[in-house]
Amino acid sequence: MPIIVRLDVVLAKNKMTSKELASRIGISEQNLSVLRSGRARGVRFSTLQAICAALDCQPGDLLEFVEEG
C-alpha cells in the first residue's frame, strides 16, 4: 500500500497508548487499531483533526506516501 501510517511512531514520541488516544478522541480501540495497522480504507477529516490535536502533530507526521515498485 503506498500510504504508510506512522501513528505508532507519533504515539511513542508522545508516550501515549493507543487505548488512551482512543479514549481522548472518542473512537473505539478497534477502529483506531484498523487505522494504526494501515487496513483502513479511509479516515474522516474530523478523526484526523482529533488525532492531531491530541498528539500535537500535523497530518504529515501520521501519513506518508511511498511509491510502489
C-alpha distances in whole Angstrom, upper triangle without the diagonal:
4,6,7,10,13,16,17,18,20,21,23,24,26,27,26,25,22,25,27,25,24,28,28,26,27,24,24,23,21,19,18,17,14,13,13,11,8,9,11,11,13,15,19,20,23,21,19,23,24,22,22,26,26,24,26,23,21,18,17,17,15,12,11,9,8,9,8,11
4,6,10,13,15,17,18,19,21,23,23,25,27,26,26,23,26,28,25,25,29,29,26,28,25,25,24,23,20,19,19,16,14,15,13,10,12,13,12,13,15,19,19,22,21,18,22,24,21,21,25,26,24,25,21,19,16,14,15,14,10,8,6,5,6,6,10
4,7,10,12,14,15,16,18,20,20,22,24,23,22,20,23,24,21,21,25,25,22,24,22,22,21,20,18,16,16,14,11,12,11,8,10,10,10,11,12,15,16,19,17,15,18,20,17,17,21,22,20,21,18,16,12,11,12,10,7,6,5,6,9,10,13
4,6,9,11,11,13,15,16,17,19,21,20,19,17,21,22,19,20,23,23,21,23,21,21,19,19,17,15,14,13,10,9,9,7,10,11,12,13,13,16,17,19,17,15,18,19,16,16,20,20,18,19,16,15,12,11,11,8,6,5,6,7,10,11,15
4,6,8,9,10,12,14,15,16,17,16,16,14,17,18,15,16,20,19,18,20,17,18,16,16,14,11,11,10,7,6,7,6,9,10,12,12,11,14,15,17,14,12,15,16,13,13,17,17,14,16,14,13,10,10,9,6,5,7,9,11,14,15,18
4,6,5,7,9,10,11,13,14,14,14,13,16,17,14,16,19,19,17,20,18,19,17,17,16,13,12,13,10,8,9,9,13,13,15,15,14,17,17,18,15,13,15,16,12,12,16,15,12,14,11,11,10,9,7,5,6,7,11,12,16,17,20
4,5,5,6,9,10,11,12,11,11,9,13,13,11,12,15,15,14,16,15,15,13,14,13,10,10,11,8,6,9,10,13,13,15,14,13,15,15,16,13,11,13,13,9,10,13,12,10,12,10,11,10,10,8,5,8,10,14,16,19,21,24
4,6,5,6,9,10,10,9,9,8,12,13,11,13,16,16,16,18,16,16,14,15,14,11,10,12,10,7,9,11,14,15,18,17,16,19,19,19,16,14,17,16,12,13,16,14,11,14,13,14,14,14,11,9,11,13,16,17,21,22,25
4,5,5,6,9,10,10,11,11,15,15,13,16,19,18,18,21,19,20,17,18,18,14,14,16,13,10,12,13,17,17,20,20,18,20,20,21,18,16,17,17,13,13,16,14,11,13,11,13,13,12,9,8,11,12,16,17,20,22,24
4,5,5,6,9,9,10,11,14,13,11,14,16,15,15,18,18,19,17,18,17,14,14,16,13,11,14,15,18,18,20,19,17,19,18,18,15,13,14,14,10,10,12,11,7,9,8,10,11,11,7,7,10,13,16,18,22,24,27
4,5,5,6,5,7,7,11,10,8,11,14,13,13,16,16,16,14,16,16,12,12,15,13,10,13,15,18,18,21,20,17,19,19,18,15,14,15,14,10,11,12,10,7,10,10,13,13,14,11,10,13,16,19,21,25,26,29
4,5,5,6,8,10,13,12,11,15,17,16,17,20,19,19,17,19,19,15,15,18,16,13,15,17,20,21,24,23,21,23,22,22,19,17,19,17,14,14,16,13,10,13,13,15,16,16,13,12,15,17,21,22,26,27,29
4,6,8,11,12,15,14,13,16,18,17,18,21,21,22,19,22,21,17,18,20,18,15,18,19,22,22,25,24,22,23,22,22,20,18,18,17,14,13,15,13,9,11,11,13,15,15,11,12,15,17,21,22,26,28,30
4,5,9,11,13,11,10,14,15,14,15,18,19,20,18,20,20,16,17,20,18,15,18,20,23,23,25,24,21,22,21,20,18,16,16,15,12,12,12,10,7,9,10,13,15,16,12,13,16,19,22,24,28,30,33
4,7,10,12,10,11,14,15,14,16,19,19,19,17,20,20,16,17,20,18,16,19,21,23,23,27,26,23,24,24,23,20,19,19,17,14,15,15,12,10,12,13,17,18,19,15,15,19,21,25,26,30,31,34
4,7,8,6,7,10,11,11,13,15,15,16,13,16,17,13,14,17,16,14,17,19,21,21,24,23,20,22,21,20,17,17,17,15,12,13,13,10,9,12,13,16,17,19,15,14,18,21,24,26,30,31,34
4,5,5,6,9,10,11,13,14,14,13,10,13,14,11,11,15,14,12,15,17,19,19,23,22,20,21,21,20,17,17,18,15,13,15,15,12,11,15,16,18,19,20,17,15,18,21,24,26,30,30,33
4,5,5,6,9,10,11,12,11,10,7,10,11,7,8,11,11,9,12,14,16,16,19,18,16,18,19,18,14,14,16,13,11,14,15,11,11,15,15,17,17,19,16,14,16,19,23,24,28,28,31
4,5,5,6,9,10,10,10,9,6,10,11,9,9,13,13,12,14,17,18,18,21,20,18,19,20,19,15,16,18,15,13,16,16,13,13,17,18,20,20,22,20,17,20,23,26,28,31,32,35
4,5,5,6,9,10,11,11,9,13,13,11,12,16,15,14,17,19,21,20,23,22,19,20,20,18,15,16,16,13,11,14,14,10,11,15,16,19,19,21,19,17,20,23,27,29,32,33,36
4,5,5,6,8,9,10,9,12,12,9,11,14,12,12,15,17,18,17,20,19,16,16,16,14,11,12,13,9,8,11,11,7,8,12,13,16,16,18,16,14,17,20,24,26,29,31,34
4,6,5,6,5,6,6,9,9,6,9,12,11,11,14,16,17,15,18,17,14,15,16,14,10,12,13,10,9,12,13,10,11,15,16,18,17,20,18,15,18,21,24,27,30,31,34
4,6,5,7,8,8,12,12,10,13,15,15,15,18,20,20,19,22,20,17,17,18,15,12,15,15,11,11,14,13,10,13,16,18,20,20,23,21,18,21,25,28,30,34,34,38
4,6,8,10,11,14,14,12,15,17,16,16,19,21,22,20,22,20,17,16,16,13,11,13,12,9,9,11,10,7,10,13,15,17,17,21,19,17,20,24,27,30,33,34,38
4,6,9,10,13,12,10,14,15,14,14,18,19,19,17,19,17,14,13,13,10,8,10,9,6,7,10,9,7,10,13,14,16,15,19,17,15,18,22,25,28,31,32,36
4,7,9,12,10,10,14,15,14,16,19,19,20,17,19,17,14,13,14,11,9,12,12,9,10,13,13,11,14,17,18,19,18,22,21,18,20,24,27,30,33,34,37
4,7,8,7,7,10,11,11,13,16,16,16,14,16,15,12,12,13,11,8,11,13,10,10,14,14,13,15,18,18,19,18,21,20,17,19,22,25,27,30,31,34
4,5,5,6,9,10,11,12,14,16,15,14,16,16,14,14,17,15,12,14,16,13,13,17,17,15,17,20,21,22,20,23,22,19,20,24,26,28,31,31,34
4,6,5,6,9,10,10,12,14,14,13,17,16,15,16,18,17,13,15,17,14,13,17,18,15,16,20,20,21,20,22,21,17,19,22,25,27,30,30,33
4,5,5,6,9,10,11,13,11,11,14,15,14,16,18,17,14,16,19,17,15,19,20,18,19,22,22,23,21,23,22,18,19,22,24,26,28,28,31
4,5,5,6,9,10,11,10,8,11,11,10,12,15,14,11,13,16,14,13,16,18,16,17,20,20,20,18,20,19,16,17,20,21,23,26,26,29
4,5,5,6,9,10,10,9,13,12,10,12,14,14,10,11,14,12,10,13,15,13,14,17,17,17,15,18,16,13,14,17,20,22,25,25,28
4,5,5,6,9,9,9,13,13,12,15,17,17,13,14,17,16,13,16,18,16,16,20,19,20,17,19,18,14,15,18,20,21,24,24,27
4,6,5,6,5,6,9,10,10,13,16,16,13,14,17,16,14,17,20,18,18,21,20,20,17,19,18,14,14,17,18,19,22,22,25
4,5,5,6,5,9,8,8,11,13,14,10,10,14,14,11,14,17,16,15,18,16,16,13,15,14,10,11,13,15,17,20,20,23
4,6,8,8,12,12,11,14,16,16,13,12,15,15,12,14,17,15,14,17,16,16,14,15,13,10,10,13,15,17,20,20,23
4,6,8,11,12,13,16,18,19,16,15,19,18,15,18,21,19,18,21,19,19,16,17,16,12,12,14,15,16,19,18,21
4,6,8,10,11,14,16,18,15,14,18,18,15,17,20,20,18,21,19,18,15,15,15,11,10,11,12,13,16,15,18
4,6,9,11,14,17,19,16,15,19,19,17,19,22,22,21,24,22,21,17,18,18,14,13,14,15,16,18,17,20
4,5,7,11,14,15,12,13,16,17,15,17,20,20,20,22,20,19,16,17,17,13,12,14,15,17,19,18,22
4,7,10,13,15,14,14,17,18,17,19,22,22,22,24,22,20,16,17,19,15,13,15,15,16,18,17,21
4,7,10,12,10,10,14,15,14,16,19,20,20,21,19,17,14,15,17,13,12,14,14,17,18,19,23
4,6,8,7,7,10,11,11,13,15,16,16,18,16,15,11,14,15,12,11,14,15,18,20,21,25
4,5,5,6,9,10,11,12,14,15,17,18,16,15,12,15,16,14,13,17,18,21,23,24,28
4,5,5,6,8,10,10,12,14,15,16,14,12,10,13,15,13,13,16,17,21,23,25,29
4,5,5,6,9,10,10,12,14,15,14,13,12,15,16,14,15,19,21,24,27,28,32
4,5,5,6,9,10,11,12,14,13,13,11,14,15,12,13,17,19,22,25,27,30
4,5,5,6,9,10,11,12,10,9,7,11,11,9,10,14,16,20,23,24,28
4,5,5,6,9,10,10,10,9,8,12,12,11,13,16,19,22,25,27,31
4,5,5,6,9,10,10,11,11,14,14,12,15,18,21,24,28,29,33
4,5,5,6,8,8,9,9,12,11,9,12,16,19,22,25,27,30
4,6,5,5,5,6,7,10,9,8,11,15,18,21,25,27,30
4,6,5,7,9,10,13,12,12,15,19,22,25,28,31,34
4,6,8,11,12,15,13,12,16,19,23,26,29,31,34
4,5,9,10,13,10,10,14,17,20,23,27,29,32
4,7,10,12,10,11,15,17,21,24,27,30,33
4,7,8,6,8,11,14,17,20,24,26,29
4,5,5,7,9,12,15,18,21,24,27
4,5,5,6,9,12,15,19,21,25
4,5,5,7,9,13,16,19,22
4,6,8,11,14,17,20,23
4,7,10,13,17,19,22
4,7,10,13,15,19
4,6,10,12,16
4,7,9,13
4,6,9
4,7
4
